[in-house]
């Protein structure tokens, strides 16, 4: 397991142990438990973070109203997904530039 997976697993475990006062807390907690098992079974951290984000949204968990450890998990997930999105956009921009390069420098290809 890599360092990101270990960090994510620890954040999920501490968030799972913290009591959450909400009507949706049972399904939210079950989702956290499922994601811990998925991480341990080798599912990629990016996919688990996407599932975590959906778990927050599906259960109407308001990040500001969550306890401290759950807020940390939400902030970590949101930040990592934002970085992933920026990297994806940068790669798409690079690919589009590379695709145009032959037509700019060698129009006879």
Secondary structure, DSSP 8 states (H G I E B T S, - for coil): --HHHHHHHHHHHHHHHS---STTHHHHHHHHHHHHHHHHTT--HHHHHHHHHHHHHHTT--GGGS-HHHHHHHHHHHHHHHHHHHHHHHHHHHHHHHHHHHHHH-TT-
